[in-house]
Amino acid sequence: MAIINSILTWVMKKRMHQIDLFMKYPHEVQEELFKRLITTARNTEFGRTHGFADVHTPEQYRKMIPTFSYEDISPYIERNMAGEQNLLWPSDVKWFAKSSGTTNARSKFIPVSYEALEECHFKGGKDLLSIYCNYYENTRMFDGKGLTIGGSQQVNQHDSNQESFYGDVSAVIMSNLPYWTKFVRTPTLDIALMEEWESKIEKMAEYTMNENVTSISGVPTWTIVLLQKILEKTGAKDMTEIWPNLEVFFHGAVAFGPYKSIFQSLIPSNKMRYMETYNASEGFFGIQFEPHSEDMLLMLDYGIYYEFIPYAEIHKEEPKVVGLDGVKVGEHYAILITTNAGLWRYQIGDTVVFTSTDPYKIKISGRTKHFINAFGEEVVVENAERAISTACQRTGAQINNFTAAPKYLAENEKGAHEWIVEFEKEPDDLDIFIQTLDTTLRSINSDYDAKRHKSLALTLPIVHKAVPGTFYKWMKQRGKLGGQHKVPRLSNNREYLEDILKLVNPQKVSS
């Protein structure tokens, strides 16, 4: 394996000069990509209907082509899934990434073309390893195996010829990986792609606990479930006894900050590293570029053309849209993407904040539908996650999950934010936890601070302690275990909060 490690490390490093190129010439790379996408799809049904032949510049594109939600574009996708081709993209689409998001009960099916697989998803995975190897030249990652915690896939029943498939994007990727990768990854595909989540965790634990795992890729929440299951089965004190050569966890989908202390207790190793990615069913967008910075480099040569909606414009019928050259550091934007899988000016539902424009670096700040603004406070997911992380650090707490929603104004009652927090390790002092949560939110969000001033509109947050397993039970009840499914962090209504409170009778704590 030492030879394999040396070869793969060398190969990964070769990509760095191409990354340097789009960092130096971001606008040129994006404009060239835009022209290629428009030209390639000119003769698709979508391209003909929307006059792609007359689109030559990004300005014309914004003027002539409206923005699209999933609901807007779904008629094309449904026909595509039924076997019709050349609708949104010219090459045959045989794979669809199933994504329910965190709110909609109805599943979404995102087309994944051959070009999107090769030039976006696979390329993102390679670049992640390239960046890692560039910074950690002494890595021994390829001496062992990579563990991926993914979803499942199945034959597309909507296709009368049954020639296409759908599944979680991780399953789509794993199902299309080159044959040789089976020698450097674990578990076997028949286990990794199991549909029933609880059985899959059991099988994954049994199979991988005897492997030499050197890297893990997955969503933090479900990775914790797997690691805890392995410790339960082996009786080991921590994961260093099971996987002594484990050196890196590549994570994404949810913010890592609230879970870092849990990982440090599960893997108490000073050689353990953590790298964040920003990928979704729609594409691979960003990679943490420096070890000691949480900022992610926006990847500009993956077959994705980017546009951005300023936060203040998000909910307008005709929002102002800017290109990459129009974004500003510190500002929040909703992302529009145009892709080599046939998504045109598509709203993915995420918001980001730019931390740099030379090169372009971002942090995920939330979802366009996930916020609390019942009192004009405009609290976004990034605010909540930072406040939770700070409260955990101050009180020695560790959390498994959380969600929050508004408690509305009532007669003789002021409003508040109401939280459900499931602790892995309870805080030393819950009152201090609540106070820190509140003061952190006030320090980072001036609108929240104004509403909290002398408790004019908002009182101190209400925190419910949920018993262990509460969120797992709720997700299971909704049929959303594992894969890409995530607990909604914030909601501007009480639907999720009330639903969770029905399952258990958590201890109510307020000050």
C-alpha positions in Angstrom: 0.0 0.0 0.0 3.0 2.3 0.5 3.6 2.4 -3.3 -0.1 3.1 -3.9 0.0 5.9 -1.4 3.0 7.5 -3.1 1.5 7.3 -6.6 -1.9 8.6 -5.6 -0.4 11.4 -3.6 1.7 12.5 -6.6 -1.3 12.3 -8.9 -3.5 14.4 -6.6 -0.9 17.2 -6.3 -0.8 17.6 -10.1 -4.2 19.2 -10.1 -3.1 22.2 -8.0 -1.8 24.2 -10.9 -5.3 24.1 -12.6 -6.9 25.3 -9.3 -4.4 28.1 -9.3 -5.5 29.0 -12.8 -9.1 29.7 -12.0 -8.1 31.4 -8.8 -6.1 33.9 -10.9 -8.6 34.3 -13.7 -12.0 33.6 -12.1 -14.1 35.8 -14.4 -12.5 34.6 -17.6 -13.0 30.9 -16.5 -16.7 31.5 -15.6 -17.4 33.5 -18.8 -15.9 30.7 -21.0 -17.9 28.1 -19.1 -21.1 30.1 -19.6 -20.6 30.3 -23.4 -19.9 26.5 -23.5 -23.0 25.6 -21.5 -25.3 27.8 -23.7 -23.8 26.6 -26.9 -23.9 22.9 -25.9 -27.6 23.1 -24.9 -28.7 25.3 -27.8 -30.7 22.5 -29.5 -32.3 21.0 -26.5 -36.0 21.5 -26.0 -35.3 24.0 -23.2 -32.7 25.8 -25.3 -35.0 26.2 -28.3 -37.9 27.3 -26.1 -35.9 29.9 -24.3 -34.0 31.3 -27.3 -30.5 30.1 -26.5 -29.4 30.9 -30.1 -29.8 34.6 -29.3 -28.0 34.5 -25.9 -24.4 35.5 -26.2 -23.6 37.3 -23.0 -24.4 36.9 -19.3 -26.4 40.2 -19.4 -28.6 38.8 -22.2 -29.0 35.6 -20.2 -30.3 37.4 -17.1 -32.7 39.5 -19.2 -34.1 36.6 -21.4 -34.1 33.6 -19.0 -36.1 33.7 -15.8 -34.9 32.0 -12.6 -36.3 28.6 -11.8 -37.3 26.7 -8.7 -37.6 22.9 -8.7 -41.3 23.2 -9.1 -40.8 25.4 -12.2 -38.4 22.9 -13.9 -40.0 19.6 -12.6 -42.2 19.0 -15.8 -39.0 18.6 -17.8 -37.4 16.3 -15.2 -40.5 14.1 -15.0 -40.4 13.6 -18.8 -36.7 13.0 -18.5 -37.3 10.3 -15.9 -39.9 8.7 -18.1 -37.2 8.2 -20.8 -37.4 11.3 -23.0 -34.0 12.9 -23.7 -32.6 16.1 -25.1 -34.9 18.2 -22.9 -32.7 20.1 -20.5 -29.3 18.7 -21.6 -28.2 17.1 -24.9 -26.5 13.9 -23.6 -28.6 11.0 -22.3 -29.3 11.3 -18.6 -29.4 7.9 -16.9 -29.0 9.0 -13.2 -31.1 11.2 -10.9 -30.1 12.3 -7.5 -33.0 12.0 -5.1 -33.2 14.9 -2.6 -36.0 15.6 -0.2 -34.2 18.6 1.3 -35.2 19.2 4.9 -38.7 20.5 4.5 -40.6 19.1 1.6 -42.2 15.7 2.0 -42.2 15.3 -1.8 -38.9 14.1 -3.2 -37.0 16.0 -5.7 -35.1 14.3 -8.5 -32.1 16.2 -9.8 -30.7 15.0 -13.2 -27.0 13.9 -13.1 -25.5 13.8 -16.6 -22.3 12.1 -17.6 -20.7 15.5 -17.8 -21.9 16.4 -14.3 -20.5 13.1 -12.9 -17.1 13.5 -14.5 -16.5 17.2 -14.5 -18.2 18.1 -11.2 -18.9 15.4 -8.7 -15.8 13.2 -9.4 -13.6 16.2 -10.0 -14.7 17.6 -6.7 -13.7 14.5 -4.9 -10.3 14.4 -6.6 -9.7 18.1 -5.8 -10.6 17.5 -2.2 -7.9 14.9 -2.0 -5.5 17.1 -4.0 -5.9 20.1 -1.7 -5.5 17.8 1.3 -2.3 16.2 -0.1 -0.9 19.6 -1.0 -1.1 20.7 2.6 -0.2 17.4 4.3 2.6 16.1 2.3 3.3 13.4 4.9 -0.2 11.9 4.6 -0.5 8.1 4.8 -4.2 8.2 3.9 -3.8 5.9 0.9 -2.1 3.2 3.0 -5.5 2.3 4.3 -9.1 2.6 3.2 -11.6 5.4 2.9 -15.0 4.9 4.6 -17.9 6.6 2.9 -21.3 6.9 4.7 -23.8 7.3 1.8 -27.3 6.5 0.8 -29.1 4.1 -1.5 -30.1 3.8 -5.1 -32.7 1.9 -7.1 -34.0 1.3 -10.7 -36.1 4.2 -11.9 -39.6 2.8 -12.1 -40.8 5.8 -14.0 -38.7 4.7 -17.0 -40.6 2.1 -19.0 -37.4 0.7 -20.3 -35.9 0.6 -16.8 -32.6 2.0 -18.1 -32.1 4.7 -15.6 -31.6 4.9 -11.8 -32.1 7.3 -8.9 -30.8 7.6 -5.3 -28.9 9.8 -2.9 -26.2 11.7 -4.7 -23.6 9.8 -2.6 -25.1 6.5 -3.9 -25.1 7.8 -7.5 -21.4 8.7 -7.2 -20.4 5.4 -5.5 -22.3 3.4 -8.1 -20.3 5.0 -10.9 -16.8 5.0 -9.4 -14.1 3.2 -11.4 -13.6 -0.5 -10.6 -10.2 0.0 -9.0 -11.6 2.2 -6.2 -13.0 -0.8 -4.5 -9.5 -1.6 -3.3 -9.2 1.8 -1.5 -12.7 2.2 0.0 -14.9 0.4 2.5 -17.4 -1.2 3.0 -18.4 -3.1 -0.1 -21.1 -1.6 -2.3 -23.7 -4.1 -1.4 -23.5 -2.8 2.2 -22.8 0.9 1.4 -25.9 1.1 -0.8 -28.3 -0.7 1.5 -31.7 1.1 1.7 -32.8 0.2 5.3 -30.7 2.6 7.4 -30.7 0.7 10.8 -29.6 -2.5 9.2 -27.0 -0.7 7.1 -25.5 0.9 10.3 -25.2 -2.6 11.8 -23.6 -4.1 8.7 -21.3 -1.1 8.2 -20.1 -1.4 11.8 -19.5 -5.1 11.6 -17.6 -4.8 8.3 -15.5 -1.7 8.9 -14.4 -2.2 12.5 -11.8 -4.7 11.3 -10.5 -2.6 8.4 -7.6 -0.2 8.4 -9.7 3.0 7.9 -7.6 6.1 7.4 -10.3 8.6 6.2 -14.0 9.1 6.6 -16.4 11.0 4.4 -20.0 11.8 5.4 -22.5 13.9 7.2 -21.4 14.5 10.9 -24.7 13.5 12.5 -24.8 10.0 10.8 -21.1 9.5 11.1 -21.5 9.9 14.9 -24.2 7.2 14.9 -21.9 4.8 13.1 -18.9 5.5 15.3 -21.0 5.0 18.5 -22.3 1.7 17.1 -18.8 0.5 16.5 -17.7 1.4 20.0 -20.8 -0.4 21.4 -20.0 -3.6 19.4 -16.3 -3.6 20.3 -16.3 -2.3 23.8 -13.4 0.0 22.8 -12.8 3.2 24.8 -12.5 5.3 21.6 -11.9 5.0 17.9 -8.1 5.3 18.2 -8.2 1.7 19.5 -10.2 0.6 16.4 -8.6 2.7 13.7 -5.2 3.9 14.9 -4.3 5.2 11.5 -7.4 7.4 11.0 -6.2 10.9 10.0 -9.0 12.9 8.4 -12.8 13.3 8.3 -14.2 15.0 5.2 -17.5 16.4 6.1 -20.3 18.4 4.7 -24.1 19.0 4.6 -24.4 20.4 8.1 -22.1 22.8 10.1 -19.4 21.0 11.9 -18.9 23.4 14.8 -21.6 22.0 17.1 -20.2 18.5 16.7 -16.5 19.1 16.9 -16.2 18.3 20.6 -18.1 15.0 20.1 -15.7 14.0 17.4 -12.7 14.9 19.6 -14.0 12.7 22.4 -14.7 9.8 19.9 -11.4 10.3 18.2 -9.0 11.8 20.8 -6.0 12.0 18.5 -3.7 15.0 17.9 -3.1 13.8 14.3 -6.8 13.9 13.4 -7.8 16.5 10.8 -11.1 17.8 9.5 -11.9 19.3 6.1 -15.3 20.7 5.0 -16.9 20.4 1.6 -19.9 22.0 0.0 -21.6 19.5 -2.2 -25.2 18.7 -2.9 -27.4 16.8 -5.3 -27.1 19.7 -7.8 -23.3 19.8 -7.8 -20.0 20.2 -6.0 -19.4 23.8 -5.1 -16.7 24.4 -2.5 -13.8 22.9 -0.6 -12.0 24.1 2.5 -8.8 25.5 1.2 -6.6 26.1 4.2 -6.3 23.9 7.3 -6.8 26.6 9.8 -9.6 28.5 8.1 -13.2 27.3 7.7 -13.6 29.3 4.5 -14.2 27.2 1.4 -12.8 28.0 -2.1 -15.6 28.4 -4.6 -14.7 25.9 -7.3 -15.2 27.7 -10.6 -14.3 25.1 -13.3 -16.8 22.3 -12.5 -19.3 23.0 -15.3 -21.3 25.3 -13.0 -22.0 29.0 -13.8 -22.8 31.1 -10.8 -25.1 34.0 -10.1 -26.2 35.5 -6.8 -29.2 37.1 -5.3 -28.5 39.6 -2.5 -30.1 38.6 0.8 -32.5 41.6 0.9 -33.8 40.6 -2.6 -34.4 36.9 -2.0 -38.2 37.0 -1.4 -38.9 39.7 -4.1 -40.8 38.6 -7.2 -38.2 40.1 -9.4 -35.0 40.1 -7.4 -31.8 41.9 -8.3 -29.2 39.3 -9.5 -25.4 39.8 -9.7 -22.7 37.8 -11.2 -19.5 36.8 -9.6 -17.9 40.2 -10.3 -20.7 41.9 -8.3 -20.5 40.1 -5.0 -19.1 41.8 -1.8 -17.2 40.5 1.2 -19.4 40.1 4.2 -22.7 40.1 2.2 -25.1 37.1 2.2 -26.4 35.8 -1.1 -28.8 33.1 -2.4 -27.1 31.0 -5.1 -28.3 30.5 -8.7 -26.6 27.8 -10.7 -26.5 26.9 -14.4 -25.0 23.4 -14.8 -23.8 20.8 -17.2 -26.7 18.6 -16.2 -29.3 21.1 -17.5 -30.2 23.2 -14.5 -30.8 26.7 -15.8 -30.6 29.7 -13.4 -31.7 27.2 -10.7 -32.4 28.2 -7.1 -30.7 25.6 -4.9 -32.1 27.1 -1.7 -28.7 27.8 0.0 -27.3 31.1 1.2 -23.6 31.9 1.4 -21.5 34.8 2.7 -18.4 35.8 0.9 -15.3 36.0 3.1 -12.9 36.8 0.2 -13.1 37.9 -3.5 -9.4 37.2 -4.2 -9.7 34.3 -4.4 -13.5 33.7 -4.1 -14.1 32.1 -0.7 -17.4 31.4 1.0 -19.1 30.1 4.1 -22.6 28.5 4.0 -24.9 30.8 6.0 -28.2 29.0 5.8 -31.2 28.1 3.6 -33.5 30.6 1.9 -36.4 28.8 3.7 -34.7 28.2 7.0 -34.6 31.3 9.2 -36.5 32.9 12.1 -37.9 36.4 11.3 -41.1 36.4 13.3 -40.1 39.7 15.0 -37.9 41.3 12.3 -34.7 39.7 13.9 -33.6 37.8 10.7 -31.7 35.0 12.5 -30.1 32.7 9.9 -28.7 29.2 10.4 -25.1 30.5 10.6 -26.1 32.6 13.6 -27.8 29.7 15.3 -24.9 27.3 14.8 -22.3 29.8 16.0 -24.4 30.6 19.1 -24.8 26.9 19.9 -21.1 26.2 19.4 -20.1 29.0 21.7 -22.6 27.9 24.4 -21.2 24.4 24.2 -17.6 25.6 24.5 -18.4 27.7 27.5 -20.3 25.0 29.4 -18.5 21.8 28.3 -21.6 20.6 26.5 -21.8 18.3 23.5 -24.9 18.2 21.3 -26.4 15.6 19.0 -28.9 17.9 17.3 -31.1 20.9 17.7 -33.9 23.0 16.1 -35.5 26.3 16.9 -38.7 28.2 16.1 -40.5 31.4 17.3 -42.8 31.5 20.3 -45.3 34.1 19.1 -46.5 37.2 21.0 -49.6 36.6 23.0 -51.8 38.5 25.4 -49.6 39.6 28.3 -46.8 37.5 26.8 -43.8 38.6 24.8 -42.2 36.5 22.1 -39.1 34.3 22.3 -37.1 31.8 20.4 -37.9 28.3 21.5 -35.2 25.6 21.1 -35.1 21.9 21.4 -31.6 20.7 22.1 -30.5 17.0 22.4 -27.3 16.8 24.4 -24.7 14.1 24.1 -23.1 15.7 27.2 -25.2 18.1 29.2 -23.8 21.6 30.0 -22.2 22.2 33.4 -24.8 24.9 34.0 -27.9 25.1 31.8 -28.7 28.7 32.8 -25.2 29.8 31.6 -25.7 27.7 28.4 -29.0 29.7 27.7 -27.4 33.0 28.6 -24.4 32.3 26.3 -26.7 31.3 23.5 -28.6 34.6 23.9 -25.5 36.9 24.3 -23.8 35.3 21.3 -26.8 35.9 19.1 -27.0 39.5 20.3 -23.3 40.0 19.6 -23.5 38.7 16.0 -27.0 39.8 14.9 -27.9 43.5 15.5 -31.5 42.9 14.6 -31.9 40.2 17.2 -30.1 42.5 19.7 -32.5 45.3 19.0 -35.5 43.0 19.7 -33.9 41.7 22.9 -33.1 45.2 24.2 -34.9 45.5 27.6 -36.9 42.5 26.3 -39.0 44.8 24.3 -40.1 42.1 21.8 -38.1 39.0 22.7 -37.4 37.5 26.0 -34.6 35.1 26.9 -34.6 31.9 24.8 -36.6 29.0 26.0 -34.7 25.7 25.9 -36.1 22.2 26.0 -33.7 19.4 26.8 -34.6 16.4 24.6 -33.9 12.9 25.8 -31.2 11.1 23.8 -32.5 9.6 20.5 -35.3 12.2 20.1 -34.2 13.5 16.8 -33.4 10.0 15.5 -36.9 8.9 16.4 -38.4 11.9 14.7 -36.5 11.4 11.5 -37.3 7.7 11.5 -41.0 8.5 11.9 -40.8 10.8 8.9 -38.9 8.2 6.8 -35.8 10.3 6.6 -33.1 8.3 8.2 -29.5 8.5 6.9 -28.3 9.6 3.5 -28.6 13.3 2.8 -31.4 13.9 5.3 -30.9 16.7 7.8 -32.8 18.1 10.8 -34.0 21.6 10.0 -32.1 24.0 12.2 -34.5 26.9 12.0 -38.1 27.4 11.0 -40.2 30.5 10.9 -43.2 28.6 12.0 -43.7 26.0 14.8 -44.6 22.9 12.7 -41.4 21.0 13.3 -41.0 22.1 16.9 -44.5 21.1 17.8 -44.2 17.8 16.0 -41.0 16.9 18.0 -42.6 17.9 21.3 -45.4 15.5 20.6 -42.9 12.6 20.5 -41.4 13.2 23.9 -42.0 15.1 27.0 -38.7 17.0 27.4 -37.8 19.0 30.5 -38.7 22.6 29.9 -36.1 25.0 31.0 -36.4 28.8 30.8 -35.0 31.8 32.7 
